[in-house]
Amino acid sequence: MRAEISSFQTPDVLIFPLENLESLAKEGDGEAFYMLLEKAYYGEVGALEVFHRVVTSHPSHFYRLAQFLSHPEFSHIVFKIIEHPDFDFTPLKAWVETEPALLMIVSGLAFEKDHGGALKLLPQLKFDASVYQKAVEEDCAYAAFLSLIAERGYANVQDLLIQLVQDSGKDVFFAFVGVAAEGSLTALQAINEGATVAHLIAMADFARRYETEADLVAPLMHVLRQPGFCPRELWNPSTQKVLKESGVDSILTSNKDSEPLKKASGE
């Protein structure tokens, strides 16, 4: 943490004009940013509005603010500022829609701190699926993270999950299978709605290849044997020929009752 934040001990920063600090802070000046933070904390007239404009003007400024959220000494200062009713998160909307890391911060504030601005923003988001697809490809943990948000009842995030599953390669798809195996109904729903014929064939191939290796096939079998597992494509009349020719229907339905697969799924 920078040394200058020790100046929170005194209100001497009130002598610096807001308009100059706003311009400097937006240009990335750390000293000006921290001075505005202090002014907002001490309640200088207009400081909260100026600091809000800076923080919501670019993701880098919000990330700078977020550094304080978990600091044992200064987090209460930041929370006092951002919990003000006038500290609206709506200007961050376009950034959160295209930056998964920002969504993690905002959702954390919403669910862990019950932050009103964050809770208001989440249902308004219209995500850039291509950006979030890349994020899941680079770190499959995002599949679980997004599923947890969707489980809070956010239909926009559930729609994103379906899109991600639909457009996913094998690695990302099986990441969602793993999340569903852990009990996520939102991940299971995304698989039901978004899984393609290629995904179903991949599931059948995996189950067939590792049928006798219980540890490897167990997560997949937990999903296959869930009553809620009902992919649209499995019942699509136009895909029945392909599914039968590839053996998908037998693997995902009748062969689920085989003894090795029962053992793999914990029965």
C-alpha positions in Angstrom: 0.0 0.0 0.0 1.3 3.4 -0.9 2.8 5.6 1.9 0.6 8.6 1.0 -2.5 6.9 2.4 -1.1 7.5 5.9 -2.4 11.1 5.3 -5.9 9.7 6.2 -4.9 10.7 9.7 -5.4 14.4 9.0 -7.8 16.5 6.9 -5.0 18.7 5.4 -5.8 17.5 1.9 -8.9 19.8 1.9 -6.7 22.6 0.7 -6.3 21.1 -2.7 -8.9 22.2 -5.3 -11.2 19.4 -6.6 -11.2 20.4 -10.2 -7.4 20.0 -10.5 -7.4 16.7 -8.7 -10.2 15.3 -10.9 -8.2 16.1 -14.0 -5.0 14.6 -12.7 -6.7 11.5 -11.3 -8.4 10.7 -14.6 -4.9 10.9 -16.2 -3.7 8.2 -13.8 -2.1 10.3 -11.1 -2.1 8.2 -8.0 -1.5 11.0 -5.6 -4.5 12.9 -6.9 -6.6 9.8 -6.7 -5.8 9.2 -3.0 -6.4 12.9 -2.2 -9.8 12.7 -3.8 -10.5 9.6 -1.8 -9.6 11.4 1.4 -11.7 14.4 0.5 -14.7 12.2 -0.1 -14.1 10.4 3.2 -13.9 13.7 5.2 -17.0 15.0 3.5 -15.8 18.0 1.6 -18.7 19.5 -0.4 -18.6 18.1 -4.0 -15.8 15.6 -3.3 -18.0 12.5 -3.4 -19.4 13.5 -6.8 -15.9 14.2 -8.2 -14.5 11.0 -6.8 -17.4 9.0 -8.3 -16.8 10.5 -11.7 -13.2 9.5 -11.6 -13.8 6.0 -10.3 -16.4 5.3 -13.0 -14.6 7.0 -15.8 -12.3 4.0 -16.6 -11.8 0.4 -15.3 -8.3 1.2 -14.2 -9.6 3.7 -11.6 -12.2 1.2 -10.3 -9.4 -1.4 -10.0 -7.4 1.1 -8.1 -10.3 1.6 -5.7 -10.8 -2.2 -5.4 -7.3 -2.6 -4.0 -8.6 -1.0 -0.8 -11.6 -3.3 -0.4 -9.7 -6.1 1.4 -7.2 -3.9 3.2 -7.5 -4.5 7.0 -6.8 -0.8 7.8 -8.5 1.2 5.0 -11.4 -1.0 3.8 -13.8 0.8 6.1 -12.9 4.1 4.5 -13.7 2.9 1.0 -16.9 1.2 2.1 -18.0 4.4 3.8 -17.7 6.2 0.5 -19.1 3.6 -1.9 -22.1 2.8 0.4 -23.3 6.3 0.0 -26.7 6.3 -1.9 -25.3 8.7 -4.5 -22.4 6.3 -5.4 -24.1 4.8 -8.4 -22.4 1.8 -10.2 -24.5 2.2 -13.4 -21.7 4.1 -15.3 -19.6 0.9 -14.9 -22.2 -1.1 -17.0 -20.4 -1.1 -20.3 -17.1 -2.0 -18.7 -18.4 -4.9 -16.6 -20.2 -6.3 -19.7 -16.8 -6.7 -21.4 -14.4 -7.4 -18.4 -15.0 -10.5 -16.4 -12.6 -9.4 -13.6 -14.8 -6.3 -13.0 -17.8 -8.6 -12.7 -16.0 -10.6 -10.0 -15.5 -7.3 -8.0 -19.1 -6.1 -8.5 -20.7 -9.5 -7.7 -18.5 -9.7 -4.6 -19.7 -6.4 -3.4 -23.3 -7.4 -4.2 -23.3 -10.8 -2.5 -20.8 -10.4 0.3 -21.5 -6.8 1.3 -25.1 -6.4 0.1 -24.0 -3.3 -1.8 -27.1 -1.6 -3.3 -25.3 -0.1 -6.3 -23.8 -3.5 -7.2 -27.1 -5.3 -6.7 -28.9 -2.7 -8.9 -26.3 -3.1 -11.7 -26.1 -6.9 -12.0 -29.6 -7.5 -13.7 -29.0 -4.7 -16.1 -25.9 -6.3 -17.7 -25.9 -7.5 -21.3 -22.7 -9.4 -21.6 -20.3 -9.6 -24.5 -20.3 -13.4 -24.9 -17.1 -13.6 -27.0 -15.1 -11.9 -24.2 -16.5 -14.1 -21.5 -16.0 -17.2 -23.7 -12.3 -16.3 -24.0 -12.2 -15.8 -20.2 -13.6 -19.3 -19.6 -11.2 -20.8 -22.1 -8.2 -19.2 -20.3 -9.5 -20.1 -16.8 -12.2 -22.7 -16.5 -12.9 -21.5 -12.9 -15.0 -18.8 -14.5 -17.6 -21.5 -15.4 -18.2 -22.1 -11.6 -18.1 -18.4 -10.9 -20.7 -17.5 -13.4 -22.9 -20.4 -12.4 -22.9 -19.2 -8.8 -24.1 -15.8 -10.0 -26.8 -17.4 -12.1 -28.0 -19.4 -9.1 -28.9 -16.1 -7.4 -31.6 -15.8 -10.0 -30.0 -13.5 -12.6 -31.6 -14.5 -15.9 -29.1 -12.5 -17.9 -26.2 -14.5 -16.5 -28.1 -17.8 -17.1 -28.5 -16.7 -20.8 -24.8 -16.1 -20.9 -24.1 -19.6 -19.6 -26.2 -21.1 -22.3 -24.4 -19.1 -24.9 -21.0 -20.1 -23.5 -22.0 -23.8 -23.5 -23.3 -23.6 -27.0 -20.2 -22.0 -28.4 -17.7 -24.0 -26.3 -15.0 -26.4 -27.3 -14.6 -29.7 -25.4 -12.5 -28.3 -22.6 -14.9 -25.5 -21.7 -17.9 -27.8 -22.2 -16.5 -30.4 -19.8 -15.7 -27.6 -17.3 -19.5 -26.9 -17.2 -20.1 -30.7 -16.9 -17.8 -30.6 -13.8 -19.7 -27.7 -12.3 -23.0 -29.5 -12.9 -21.5 -32.6 -11.3 -20.9 -30.5 -8.2 -24.6 -29.9 -8.0 -25.1 -26.6 -9.9 -28.5 -26.6 -11.4 -27.7 -23.5 -13.5 -24.8 -25.3 -15.1 -27.0 -28.3 -15.8 -29.7 -26.1 -17.3 -27.0 -24.4 -19.5 -26.0 -27.9 -20.7 -29.6 -28.8 -21.4 -30.2 -25.7 -23.4 -26.9 -25.1 -25.0 -25.3 -28.5 -25.7 -24.8 -29.3 -29.4 -24.8 -32.7 -31.1 -21.0 -32.5 -31.0 -21.1 -32.0 -27.3 -23.4 -35.0 -26.8 -21.1 -37.1 -29.0 -18.1 -36.0 -26.9 -20.0 -37.0 -23.7 -20.8 -40.4 -25.1 -17.2 -40.9 -26.4 -15.8 -40.0 -23.0 -18.2 -42.4 -21.2 -17.4 -45.2 -23.6 -13.7 -44.7 -23.4 -13.4 -44.5 -19.6 -16.3 -46.8 -18.7 -14.2 -48.9 -16.4 -12.2 -46.0 -14.9 -14.6 -44.9 -12.2 -12.6 -41.9 -11.0 -12.4 -40.3 -14.4 -15.9 -40.9 -15.5 -17.7 -40.2 -12.2 -18.4 -36.5 -12.7 -19.8 -37.1 -16.2 -22.0 -40.0 -14.9 -23.3 -37.9 -12.0 -24.6 -35.5 -14.6 -26.0 -38.1 -16.9 -27.9 -39.8 -14.1 -29.5 -36.6 -12.8 -33.2 -36.5 -13.4 -32.8 -33.0 -14.7 -30.4 -34.1 -17.5 -32.4 -33.6 -20.6 -30.5 -31.9 -23.5 -32.8 -30.4 -26.2 -30.7 -31.9 -28.9 -31.1 -35.4 -27.5 -34.8 -35.1 -28.4 -34.5 -33.1 -31.6 -36.1 -35.1 -34.5 -33.7 -33.6 -37.0 -30.6 -34.9 -35.1 -31.9 -38.4 -34.3 -30.2 -40.1 -37.2 -26.8 -38.6 -36.3 -27.2 -39.5 -32.7 -28.2 -43.1 -33.4 -25.3 -43.6 -35.9 -22.8 -42.3 -33.4 -24.2 -44.4 -30.6 -25.0 -41.4 -28.4 -28.5 -42.5 -27.6 -27.4 -45.8 -26.3 -24.6 -44.4 -24.2 -26.6 -41.6 -22.7 -29.7 -43.6 -22.1 -29.8 -47.4 -21.9 -26.1 -47.8 -21.1 -26.4 -45.6 -18.1 -27.7 -48.7 -16.4 -24.6 -50.8 -16.9 -22.8 -52.0 -13.8 -19.5 -50.2 -14.5 -21.3 -46.9 -15.0 -23.5 -47.4 -12.0 -20.3 -47.9 -10.0 -18.7 -44.8 -11.5 -21.7 -42.7 -10.6 -21.6 -43.9 -7.0 -24.5 -46.3 -7.0 
